[in-house]
Amino acid sequence: MREYGKQTCSVEAIDINVPSEDTVTDTVKAVSAFLHTPQNHIREQHEGTEKTGAILLSGAGGGVVGPSSIYLSIADKLACLRRGLPVMRLDYRYMYSARNDCCVSDVLAAMRYLQNGCAISRFVLVGWSFGSAPVFTVGGQDERVVGCATIAGQTAETDGIRQVARRNVPTVLLHGTGDRTLSPGCSEWLQEKYQRSTQGGQCELKLFDGDDHALTKSALKAEELLCEFIVAQAGEEIDELEHESESVVQRSLFDGLDGQQRRENMKRAGDLYGESIE
């Protein structure tokens, strides 16, 4: 059990079967993930309702802690709110390959798992670097996706952002201006494609001055922005009467840890396979 503020959440390591129709040419049939579930989440109470969950995707080699390990904090924070949200930190079946088609299958399988197991019918997808490709591909084709967010997103295989925009799905793009792996121009390009295709949708671009590919200097602020975005798309509110902004959203799971220690977490969790933080 994990605790933030007055609430707790459970964290479970799971393997999700990817249906055979989604793996015609694949040999690996299951994808690993960690599921953070609010203590007060009872599946039966949400059946027939529009409950929202979030799925967090890392870079080209997979991994489960995200850039500067912010996915660990985000998942705990959202699941520990008074009106907490289930959050999944999803790995990829194929490390190094950066196969968007396979990663899309992984995401769709994760959505099925959450829908069947947690009565989740609406999803916010978050992706770092290469993770922007499956985020916008799935977001563009599946109406259950109600929000998209990327950190240091790429432009390759992201044509789905046009359909995301046509559906007016709220989108937020975070990028460091000192990113030497993927230029902030990538996120500017994505915002332009969204704005040209939408009829009233909102795509916000947030640039972090001088920061790198993993937002090392701005990790806590990125956590805060993403938590607020996900909660808003879920139609929920951060409970100010319970001081959740201060006691949950603005707190760091990594108080006292520097950028090097956050990078070590990424390395151990697999998030630096095929990725850079520069």
N, C-alpha and C positions, 0 to 999 in steps of 0.2 A: 504494500500500500504506500502511496505517496501523498503528501499533504502540502497544501498551500492555503493560507488563510484559515478558514473554519471548515473547509471541505477536504475530503480525501478522494483519491482515485485508485483504481487497480491498474496494473500494467502486466500484460500477458504476451509472451512470445508465441506466435502462431505460424502455421504453414497453411497457405491457401491454395487449394487445388485450382488449376487453370483448366477450364473445360476443353475437351479434345477438339472441339470445333474451332477453338482459338489457337490451337497449337499444331496445325496440320504438318508443319515441317520441323517442329520442335521436339526435343528429347526430354527437357526438364519440365515436369508437369506441376510443380508447386513453387510458390513464391513465399518468401519469409517476410514477416512483419512483426511490429509491436503495436498492440492495441491498448490505448489508455481509455478507460471507461469510468465515468462519474460514479461515485458510490450510490447516488440516488437514481441511477438509470435502470428502469425496469422495462424490459422489452414490451411486455403486454400492455403497459400504459401508453405506449407510443404507436401501437398498431392502429392504422387508419388515420394517423395524424401526419403532419409534415415536419418530421424531425430531421435536423441537419447534422451532418458529420463532416470531418475534414480528413483529407488524405495528403500526406506530405511526401514529396519525391525528391531524391537527391540527384547527383550528377551522372556522368557517363558510365561510371563503374558501379553504380548503386550505392549502398550504404544506408544508414538509418538514423544518423544524428544531424545531417544537414550542414550547411555552411556555418563555420564557427560554432558548431554543435547547437544551434538555436532550436532545432526541431525537438530536442529533449525538453527544453523549457516550454516551448509553445504547447506541446502536447499535454504536459502536466498542468500548465496554467489553464488551458481551456477546459480540461476535464475536471478541474478543481473549483471552477466557478459555481456559485449557488445554483444557477441554471446551466450546468456544465454540458459540454459537447463531447461525444466520443471522437477520438482522434487516432488515426492510424499512421505510423511511420513505416512506409512500404519500401522494401528492397526491390531489386530487379533479379530475374532469374539468370540473366546473362551478364556477367561482369566483363568489362572492357569492350564489349561488342557495340554498345550504343545503338542497338537495333530498336528503332522507334516502334515498329510493328509489334514486336514482342512486349515492349514496355506498355503499349496501349492495352494489350491483352491482360497484362498484370493488373493494370488499373481497373479494367472492367471486372476482372475476377474479384478484386478487393471491394468494389462497389456492390457486387452481388453478395459477398460475404457480410458486409455491414447491413445490407437491406434485409437479408434473411435472419441474421443473428441479433441485430440491434434495432430492427424496424426503422432504419435510416432510409429516407426517400429523397433527400436533397444533399448535394455534396459541394464542398468548396475544395478545389484542387490547388496545391502549392508546389512549385517546382524550382529547383536550383539549376542554373546552367543548362546542360542538356535536358534536364527535367522539364523545361518549358515546352519541348516538343510533344511529349505525351499529354501534358496539361492542356495545350490548345487543340491537339487532335481529338482527345476525348471530349473536351469542353465544347468543341464545335459540332460534335455529332450526337451528343447525349443530353437530352433536355433535363435530366436530373441534376446536371451541373449548374449551380446558381452563383458561382463566384470563381474567378481564376486569379492567381497571384504568382509572380515569378521573382526570383532573385538572380541578378546577373544572367538574364535569359539570352539564349542564342536565337538566330533567325532561321537556321536550317530546319526544315520540316515543321514549320510553325504556321503554315497557310491556314490552319484551322482557326486562327485568331479572327479571320474575316467572318466566319460563321458565328463565332463567339460574339462578335460585334453586332452582327445582324440580329441575333437573339437578345441584344442589349444586356448581356451578362456583365455585371460589374467586374472590373479588372484593375489590378494594381501592379505596377512594375517597379522594382527596387534595383538600383545599380550604383556601384561605386565609380566615381569619375577617374580613379586611378587604376581601374581594372586593366591589366595587361593580357589577360586571357581572352576575354570577350569585351570589346569596346562598349562603353555606355551608348554609343551610336546604335548598338543592336536593340536596346530597349526603346530608344527614340524611334527607330524604324518600326518596331512593333506597335508603339503608340500611334504612329502615323497610319499604319495599315488598319488599326482598329477605328480610328476617327473617320477614315474615308469610307468605312463600310457600315457604320452604325447610324441608327435613327434615334438618337436620344440616349444611348448608352454612355457610361462613364468609364474612362480609362485614365487612371492617375499615374503619373511618372514621378517617382521620388529619387533624386540623385543625392548621393552621399559624397561630399567633397573630399577628394584625395583617398578614398577608401578602395580596398582591393576586391578581388573576385569573390572572397568569402565574407565581405563586410566585417573584417576583423575589428576595426575601430568602432563600428556602429552596431554591433551585434544586439545589444540590449534595446536600442531604439528600433531596430528592425523587428525584434520580437514583439515589442509593444504595438507597432503599426500593424503587423500581421494579425495579432490577436484581436485588435479592434476591428479590422476588416472582416475577419471570419465571423466574429460575433454579430456584426451588423448584417452580413448576408444571411445569417441564420435567423434573423428577425428577433434576436435576443438583445438584452442590454446588460452592460456591466453594472452590478449593483453598487451604486455609490453610497447607499445607506450602510452597507456592510464594508465600505471603503475598499472595494475590490480592486480599484485602480492601483492604490498604493500597496495593498497587502498581497496582491496576486500578480496583476499584469505588469507592474513596473519593477517587480522583484526579479532577481537573477538566480537561476539555479547554480550559477558558477561564480558566486561572490568570491573574490580573491584570486580567481584564475586569470592568467594573462593570455595573450593571443597564442603563445607557444603551447600552452596546456590545452587550449581549445583545439588546436591543430592535432595534438596527440590523440585527443578523443576521436577526431575525424579519421585519423589513420587507423586506430584500433577498430573502428566501426565499419571501415571499408569505403568511406566517403571520398578518400583521396585516390582510389583506383581510377586511373585514366583522367584525373582532374588536377587542377592547380589552384592555389589560393592567391596567386599573384595578380 
